[in-house]
Every structure is written in C-alpha cells, then in structure tokens.
Amino acid sequence: MLRYSLALRSAASGIATNLIPAEAALLETSGFIHRVKVLNLPTKDMNSVSTLFKSLGVKQFKKSPRWDYAYINFKTEEAAREAMQKLEGTQLRKNTIATEYSSISEEAFNKRHEDKRKEASEILSNDSRTPAEKLADQVTPLYKIPYDEQLKTKNKSGIKHIFKLKKEIARLKDVSDEGKAQISWAFDHENKPCKFLDPIASPEINGYRTKCDFSIGTDLEGNKSVGFQLGLYRDGIISVLDPADCLNVPDTAKTIVKSVQDYIRFSEYDVYDKVSKQGVWRALTTKTQKSGDVMVVVQMNTETLSEEQVSKEKIKLADYLTNLKTPSNEKVNIKTILLQIWNGVSNGMNEKATTEVLTGDGYVYEDLLGSKFRISNNAFFQINTPATELLYSKCAEWCEIDSAKKTTVLDICCGTGTIGISMAKKVDQVIGIDMVPEAIVDANFNAEMNGVSNVKYFASKIEDKIDLLIKSNNEQVVAVLDPPRNGVHSTVIRALRESTQIKKVIYISCDAKQAQPNFIGLCRPISKRYLGTPFKPSRAISVDLFPHTEHCELMVEFVRD
Ligand SMILES: C[S@@+](CC[C@H](N)C(=O)[O-])C[C@H]1O[C@@H](n2cnc3c(N)ncnc32)[C@H](O)[C@@H]1O
C-alpha cells in the first residue's frame, strides 16, 4: 500500500521520474533477459548518463534521478558482456563505473510485471475513493486544504530552505579563518539568514494552468479515454482518467479533452498501448492562454498507417477541432492545431518528433506585463500568467536598476524572453540564453514585436556559453537565473562568482530543494574551485504559481559588495 501511495504522490507532484521502461527492450527478446546493473552513476544528472549509454548504442535503460545505478537489458549475454567491458572502469563525473550481470527468464520477468499490475489493481479495487477523487489527489494533492493555509505551508517551506542554506554554509569543512570571515552571516545566530517577505498568492486559484499535457489511453472500464494517467506505468497502472474535477485545469482545456475523447472513441484507430507499443492515438497538449489564444497538439503513432490514411486523418482532425464548441455552444477559439508524429518508445510529447502545423501559424500569443509574447510548441512559458506577472514585476523591482548607470541584465534560461523584454526599456542591454532553439527564435521575434532592440539572445546551453556572457562588462550587471527544476551546472555558478561586475544574482527556483547546491555554490567561501567573493542571501519571497499542488516559486536575492 505504501509503495502505491508513494508512486501516486510522485506522479501527483509532477516530478519526472525519468524511468525508461525496460519492458520495451523485453518485447524484442526471446528466452532470457540479460541484465546489466551499472553502478556508481551520478544521481540527478540524467543527461550525462544518457550520453554515456548512447555512446554504446543503448537508448533504453531504467534509472530514476535519485538512483546511482541503472539497468540495461540485452537480447544476448554476449551483448551484455560487451557493454560491461566497455563500461567497467569508465570515469563519469569523477565516478568510476562498475557493472554487474544477471539473467532472468523472459517468463519470470513478465510474471513479475503481471504480479505488480495485479497488486496495483487490487489496491485500486480496495480504494473507496471515486476515480475523480483519486485523480484530484494525484494532480492537485492540496485541494482539500483552504488556499490561505496552502500558501502559509509553501512559504514556511521556502523559509526552511534558506535556513538550511545557512546551516549548510556554517557546516562546511576545512574553512580557514579568512573563509569564515567571508561567511560570517552563516554564524550569526541572532538574526535570520535574510529578510523574508510575505508570500504572494496566485490571483487565480482554479483553472489557471495555461498548458496541460494529457495522455490518451483507456479508463478503468477499458474505454478509450483522454485525460491524466492515474498512478505510474512502472507500477502497472495505466488508466487514463477524465480531468473534469482537477481544479487547476481550465474549462477550455476540459472541453478540448472531452471533444478529442469523443473523436477518438469514434475513430477506427485504437489508442496507443504502452505495454504492447501498438495503437495510434498517444497524447494531447493544450495551451489555453489568458489572451484567449488556444493551441492544440495531438500526438499519433503512425507506424501501422499508410501515407494516405495519415493524410486523411490530418484533414478530418483539423476539421473537427476547428469547429469545436463549448457546452454553452460557443466556438472554442483554437488558433492553431498541430499534429505530432511519434513512433518511438518514450511516452509524452517529444521535442525530436516531427510536428506539423495543421491550421494557423503554429503559435499562440500571451500578454504579460504590457508586452506581447509569441510562444511556439516547444518553448517553455510559465503556466500561470497573472501570478507570473507578480513574480516578474517583483524580480524587476529587486533588480533595482539605477537609471544613472549603464546596466546589463543577464536573462539566464530566458525561454521566450519574458523577464528580459519586460525590463529592457529600463536598462542599457539584455543578454538572454536558452538551450531550446525555438524559444530563442521566439525571444528574438518577441523583442522585435515589442519594439525592443537592446537585446541579444543565444541558443545554447548556459554551461557552454557562460564565459561569453559574463564578458559583457557594464557599470552594473545583474544576473537573473530562472533555471529548470534541478538548477544550473556548477560551472555557471562559478563563472558568476568570478565576474566581479556582478554584485547581484536574482535566483528564481521552482524547486528550492534541488536548487540548494546552486545556492551553496553562490555562498560558499573562496576556494581553489570557487573563486570570487561569495554572495549571501539578502531577501527571499515565495510566489505561488501552482495552487492546490505542492509546488511554489521561491525567489532569492543574493548580493555581495
Ligand atoms: C523555468 S524555465 C524559465 C524560462 C523563462 N525565464 C520564462 O519564465 O519563460 C527554464 C528554462 O531553462 C531552459 N534550460 C534548461 N536547461 C538549460 C541549460 N542547461 N541552458 C540553458 N537553458 C536551459 C529551458 O529551456 C527553459 O526555457
């Protein structure tokens, strides 16, 4: 029971597990599964593990970001031993890799998966909650708690992480007296580590999610369905349930889900089955912006379809979605419809897949802090627009741009350029960087559309270009970091420290626990690895972009003299 509820919590919190089902490999095997356990891998850093395995021709493996090991299944013992030979002793991020071999009969392996599925379905059948309640508990786990209390709890959690930072800094080993003087704030037991401002509530607490990713599958009765997946695939639970009672999903998205479900139920093609890897309809994404613009992306597996069948389906689907009506018979303003063709094994929308624009121009637009932003399918955009406006205007306020000084804002992980463009008119220049090329194309377009010409954008991983960015000297340089959940590479933090021009870093984190190593990197005393005067936290604030969930943005200002 505990295992199941943990699985549900993990899915509910929206944290990606990065588990790539080994079952995919199993389908192609016969007789025995030859399994290699790869040990001493870095935790969290899935990219370097993926790159290492890809260099061996291995695309599928099983690893959670928390594990320091992974499993790879091979069709033959020879292939497994060959991979072991290549991996054994390899250095990956200072870890020396070791391997272990085991084999299991395919029958036993399948039985284990089937047992898990049975166990999970027994748990489900003993659960007295309605399917809607189960899903609401998973997607919006705090929904029964009054919003004020949700906010208080999230605020406390943000504060706790800054206190933890103070403790971790004070606990650092082998720090000289000089080093201790650099981090004296961490030994100050009289005062808080920094100023904590009152949390900012989300102006809207229901239906705020402008982007929703839905699965297509079958419900608990086996009917074709569109919605959220209940539980986790690895636990053998692959039911897809109606999001009608999920408080964070907007009504327009619910209308689209229901309509696409009707369409699919009438379709001659089946839904995609994640175990057998058969079927056509796979996933649906909706972007329902506050501006009124709507984007719909449908994902299909076309492996078994002829070109003619695919062409017919494109016309039929576009025609159907273009004429969608709300329950009160109003037309849904679908501005653009996209079809993603993905025949690979990984689930969910895939940046590498071919995505064709069926209607419209392939973009939606959103208004934010007086500017207009174009958003393409693959670009990140915050999912709660009114709360984002509060977050970014607070960020601009904290940047304390001195109009008498020539100032550069570094918009690190800039997405479509929101933070920099909304501040550009007050500063000398904005330099932005993001690893998603489409986001940078959008950022350049957005700057021009808003009459902003003092911006420069780079499409690159920040860790590859940070040296170039910090060369941008000016009288004042402020770095704003709005990175993904797991923060930025330590090279980025080290470079920011080494740039003497930068006196202030504003760090916006959607997961303060995972950002902790970055916070520590900014604040730790000077060492051989960490040069440059350390920063210290000066103020922090929680801004809730995700009501009814456990997530919250924490913005921290780090300063130094
Ligand atoms: C939380 S979003 C913030 C985006 C933007 N500031 C906004 O609010 O729209 C994080 C962004 O970091 C980008 N990203 C993730 N890893 C990156 C990396 N290593 N280098 C550069 N950008 C990265 C993602 O593409 C995404 O746009």
The ligand as a Tripos MOL2 file, in Angstrom:
@<TRIPOS>MOLECULE
LIG
   27    29     1     0     0
SMALL
NO_CHARGES

@<TRIPOS>ATOM
      1 C1         11.8050   27.6810  -15.6650 C.3       1 LIG1
      2 S1         12.0530   27.9260  -17.3860 S.3       1 LIG1
      3 C2         12.2160   29.6850  -17.4230 C.3       1 LIG1
      4 C3         12.0020   30.3270  -18.7610 C.3       1 LIG1
      5 C4         11.7530   31.8060  -18.7780 C.3       1 LIG1
      6 N1         12.5650   32.5440  -17.8380 N.3       1 LIG1
      7 C5         10.2890   32.0710  -18.5760 C.2       1 LIG1
      8 O1          9.8760   32.3390  -17.4710 O.co2     1 LIG1
      9 O2          9.5370   31.9450  -19.5350 O.co2     1 LIG1
     10 C6         13.6370   27.2620  -17.5890 C.3       1 LIG1
     11 C7         14.2130   27.4490  -18.9740 C.3       1 LIG1
     12 O3         15.5360   26.9410  -18.9230 O.3       1 LIG1
     13 C8         15.8590   26.3700  -20.1670 C.3       1 LIG1
     14 N2         17.0220   25.4910  -19.9010 N.ar      1 LIG1
     15 C9         17.0460   24.3040  -19.2750 C.ar      1 LIG1
     16 N3         18.3080   23.8590  -19.1480 N.ar      1 LIG1
     17 C10        19.1130   24.8020  -19.7090 C.ar      1 LIG1
     18 C11        20.5280   24.9160  -19.9020 C.ar      1 LIG1
     19 N4         21.3500   23.9670  -19.4830 N.pl3     1 LIG1
     20 N5         20.9870   26.0240  -20.5160 N.ar      1 LIG1
     21 C12        20.1480   26.9790  -20.9670 C.ar      1 LIG1
     22 N6         18.8040   26.9110  -20.8180 N.ar      1 LIG1
     23 C13        18.2950   25.8490  -20.1950 C.ar      1 LIG1
     24 C14        14.5760   25.7160  -20.6060 C.3       1 LIG1
     25 O4         14.5450   25.5640  -21.9990 O.3       1 LIG1
     26 C15        13.5210   26.7130  -20.1040 C.3       1 LIG1
     27 O5         13.1670   27.6340  -21.0950 O.3       1 LIG1
@<TRIPOS>BOND
     1     1     2 1
     2     2     3 1
     3     2    10 1
     4     3     4 1
     5     4     5 1
     6     5     6 1
     7     5     7 1
     8     7     8 2
     9     7     9 1
    10    10    11 1
    11    11    12 1
    12    11    26 1
    13    12    13 1
    14    13    14 1
    15    13    24 1
    16    14    15 ar
    17    14    23 ar
    18    15    16 ar
    19    16    17 ar
    20    17    18 ar
    21    17    23 ar
    22    18    19 1
    23    18    20 ar
    24    20    21 ar
    25    21    22 ar
    26    22    23 ar
    27    24    25 1
    28    24    26 1
    29    26    27 1
@<TRIPOS>SUBSTRUCTURE
     1 LIG1         1 GROUP 0 **** ****
